[in-house]
Amino acid sequence: MNSRLFYILIKDKAKSLKYLKHLPDKLKGPEQLPANEIFDPLSENIQINNDLFVGNLTRKELLAAIPESPILEKLNNDNELSLAMYLNDAILNEAFTDSFVNYLLTELRLNKHPFKLRLQPDFSFSVSDKDVSAKAEFSIKENSMILIDNIRSLRKKTEYGESQISAEILACAFTNFDHAISPTTGESQTVYAMRVIGTNFTFYKAFLSRDYLKSLHQGFPPHNLSVTISRFPPNDSQKTRFGHDYADKDHRFLIIDLLYRLKECLFKM
């Protein structure tokens, strides 16, 4: 496959441009934006599930959150206790990140109508006569999906999984655009995505126009068509390069706030 098919353009505070060679021609992103420019503010009448705060346990306390630990006595109920132990697993071994994320999405009721939580869904896109497939860890809802991927291979040349996320965003959008029974067949697509590395969360949003997606049938998109992927938080500091950390009690409130905003966005679509 032509290496120009995908590239990511990242705009940092110094307004410099950085390209990845692996990732769609004219698929730009992630552009770093404030959270309020990616998600609408959360409605005042939304009730947050307080159990998701895990009793404000610190990372150090979560590391000790094993059965029979006195740390668990700080928690108020079985829901908090369960999440604490899922977090403990994910902190100690990233192989358990999927279990932690699945529990979190279920607690947010993103597996209930009108949502549909799918595990390892298959998506694909075509450029001319070439087909490319992509598989994420989770997807939510049939159209305007949230894609969630647990990135295990942290290599700088792929911008720590962002090339993979960009490919999955395109594949999801193209599948919804091109599939005969999709509720958004032939329409422009909005796709949200989330990268999870251990307990670190990064959020993305992309709009892919009908003309851009339609042009892929003929080959690479013309120069007047492009896509921008927005991301939050920025990756211009060591602390947020891999996203905000759910195990950090100071980051946890922001992540929960963004997850609820994401849910509200899907309700409106």
C-alpha positions in Angstrom: 0.0 0.0 0.0 1.3 3.5 -0.9 2.7 5.0 2.3 1.1 8.3 1.4 -2.4 6.8 2.1 -2.2 7.9 5.7 -0.5 10.8 7.5 -1.2 12.6 10.7 -0.6 16.3 10.9 -0.2 17.5 14.5 -0.4 21.2 15.3 1.3 22.2 18.5 1.4 25.5 20.4 4.5 26.6 18.5 2.5 26.2 15.3 4.9 23.7 13.9 3.8 20.8 11.7 4.8 17.2 12.2 4.0 14.4 9.8 3.7 10.6 10.1 4.4 8.8 6.9 2.2 5.8 7.6 -1.0 7.4 8.0 -5.1 8.9 4.7 -3.6 11.4 2.2 -5.3 14.6 3.3 -6.4 13.0 6.6 -5.2 15.7 9.0 -5.0 15.3 12.7 -4.9 15.1 15.5 -5.1 18.9 15.9 -4.8 19.8 19.6 -7.9 21.7 20.8 -9.5 22.5 24.2 -12.0 20.0 25.3 -14.9 22.5 24.9 -14.1 22.7 21.1 -14.4 18.9 20.8 -17.4 18.3 23.1 -20.3 20.4 24.2 -20.4 21.4 27.9 -22.2 18.9 30.1 -25.8 19.6 30.8 -26.6 20.7 34.4 -29.3 18.1 34.8 -26.9 15.1 34.1 -26.3 13.0 37.2 -22.8 11.7 37.5 -22.3 8.2 38.8 -20.2 9.0 41.9 -19.0 5.4 42.2 -16.7 6.2 39.2 -14.6 8.4 41.3 -13.5 5.4 43.3 -13.5 7.2 46.6 -10.8 9.6 45.2 -8.2 6.9 45.8 -4.7 7.9 44.7 -2.5 5.8 42.4 -0.5 4.6 45.4 -3.7 3.5 47.1 -5.0 1.8 43.9 -1.7 -0.1 43.7 -2.6 -1.6 47.1 -6.2 -2.2 46.2 -6.2 -6.0 46.3 -8.7 -8.3 48.2 -8.6 -8.0 51.9 -6.6 -4.7 51.7 -7.5 -2.1 54.3 -7.5 0.4 51.5 -10.7 -1.0 50.2 -12.4 -0.1 53.5 -12.3 3.5 52.4 -14.8 2.7 49.6 -18.5 3.0 50.0 -20.0 0.0 48.0 -19.3 -2.9 45.8 -19.3 -0.8 42.6 -16.4 1.3 43.9 -14.6 -1.8 45.2 -14.9 -3.5 41.8 -13.6 -0.5 39.8 -10.7 -0.1 42.2 -9.6 -3.7 41.6 -10.1 -3.4 37.8 -7.8 -0.3 38.0 -5.3 -2.2 40.1 -5.1 -4.9 37.4 -4.7 -2.3 34.6 -2.0 -0.4 36.5 0.0 -3.5 37.2 -0.5 -5.1 33.8 -1.8 -3.4 30.7 -3.0 -6.7 29.4 -6.0 -6.1 31.8 -6.8 -2.6 30.3 -9.6 -4.0 28.1 -11.3 -5.5 31.2 -11.1 -2.1 33.0 -12.4 -0.2 30.0 -15.3 -2.7 29.5 -16.3 -2.3 33.1 -16.2 1.5 32.9 -18.3 1.6 29.7 -20.8 -0.8 31.3 -21.1 1.4 34.4 -21.8 4.3 32.1 -24.6 2.2 30.5 -23.1 2.5 27.1 -24.1 -1.1 26.5 -27.8 -0.2 26.8 -30.3 1.1 24.2 -29.9 3.4 22.2 -26.2 2.3 22.4 -24.7 -1.0 21.4 -21.3 -1.9 22.8 -19.4 -4.2 20.4 -16.2 -6.0 21.1 -13.5 -6.0 18.4 -15.7 -4.8 15.5 -14.3 -5.0 12.0 -14.2 -1.9 9.7 -12.7 -1.4 6.3 -12.1 1.2 3.6 -11.2 1.1 0.0 -8.9 3.2 -2.1 -9.6 2.5 -5.8 -9.5 -1.3 -5.9 -7.5 -1.8 -2.7 -9.3 -2.8 0.5 -7.8 -2.2 3.9 -9.3 -3.6 7.2 -9.1 -2.3 10.7 -10.2 -3.7 14.1 -10.8 -1.6 17.2 -11.2 -3.0 20.7 -14.7 -1.5 21.2 -17.3 0.5 19.3 -20.5 2.1 20.5 -23.6 2.9 18.4 -24.2 2.0 14.7 -23.4 5.5 13.3 -21.4 8.4 14.5 -19.5 5.8 16.5 -17.1 6.0 19.4 -14.1 3.8 18.7 -12.0 2.7 21.6 -8.6 1.1 21.3 -6.1 -0.1 23.8 -2.7 0.6 22.4 0.0 -1.8 23.5 2.8 -1.1 21.1 4.2 2.3 22.0 6.5 3.3 19.3 7.5 6.9 18.5 7.3 6.4 14.7 3.6 5.7 15.0 3.0 8.6 17.4 2.2 6.1 20.1 -0.8 4.6 18.3 -2.2 7.7 16.7 -1.5 6.3 13.2 -3.6 3.3 14.2 -6.4 5.4 15.6 -6.5 7.5 12.5 -6.7 4.4 10.3 -9.6 3.1 12.4 -11.4 6.4 12.3 -11.3 6.4 8.5 -12.3 2.7 8.3 -15.2 3.3 10.6 -16.4 6.3 8.7 -16.1 4.6 5.3 -17.9 1.5 6.6 -20.8 3.6 7.7 -20.7 5.6 4.5 -20.5 2.6 2.1 -22.4 -0.2 3.7 -25.8 -0.8 2.2 -27.7 -1.2 5.5 -26.0 1.6 7.4 -28.4 4.3 8.7 -25.9 6.9 7.3 -25.1 5.3 3.9 -23.9 8.0 1.5 -23.8 10.7 4.2 -21.0 12.7 5.8 -19.7 11.0 9.0 -18.7 12.2 12.5 -16.6 9.8 14.4 -15.3 10.0 18.0 -12.5 7.9 19.2 -10.6 7.2 22.4 -7.1 5.9 22.9 -6.4 4.1 26.1 -2.9 3.3 27.2 -2.9 1.5 30.5 -5.1 3.9 32.5 -4.4 6.9 30.3 -7.2 8.4 28.1 -7.0 10.6 25.0 -10.1 11.7 23.1 -10.5 12.4 19.4 -13.2 13.8 17.0 -13.2 13.7 13.2 -15.6 14.9 10.6 -15.3 13.2 7.2 -17.3 14.7 4.4 -19.4 12.8 1.9 -17.2 14.1 -1.0 -14.0 13.0 0.8 -15.3 9.4 1.4 -16.8 9.2 -2.1 -13.5 10.2 -3.7 -11.8 7.1 -2.2 -13.5 5.0 -4.8 -11.5 6.7 -7.5 -8.2 6.7 -5.5 -6.4 9.2 -3.4 -8.5 12.3 -2.5 -7.9 15.4 -4.5 -6.0 18.3 -2.9 -9.1 20.3 -2.2 -10.5 17.6 0.2 -9.1 17.0 3.6 -10.0 15.7 7.1 -8.9 17.1 10.5 -8.8 14.9 13.6 -9.0 16.9 16.8 -7.6 15.6 20.1 -7.6 16.3 23.8 -5.4 16.6 25.8 -2.4 18.0 23.9 0.7 15.8 23.7 3.2 18.7 24.1 4.1 17.9 27.7 5.4 14.7 29.3 2.5 14.6 31.6 -0.2 14.4 29.0 1.7 12.7 26.1 -0.3 9.5 26.6 -3.5 11.3 27.8 -5.0 11.9 31.2 -4.6 9.2 33.8 -7.7 7.7 35.4 -5.5 6.4 38.3 -4.6 10.0 39.1 -7.3 11.4 41.3 -6.7 14.9 39.9 -7.2 13.7 36.3 -10.2 11.4 37.1 -12.8 14.1 37.3 -11.9 15.4 33.9 -12.0 12.0 32.3 -15.4 11.2 33.8 -16.7 14.6 32.6 -15.5 14.0 29.1 -17.0 10.5 29.0 -20.4 11.9 30.0 -20.0 14.6 27.4 -19.3 11.9 24.8 -22.4 10.0 25.9 -24.5 13.2 25.5 -23.1 13.8 22.0 -24.2 10.3 20.9 -27.7 10.8 22.4 -28.1 13.9 20.1 -27.0 12.0 17.0 
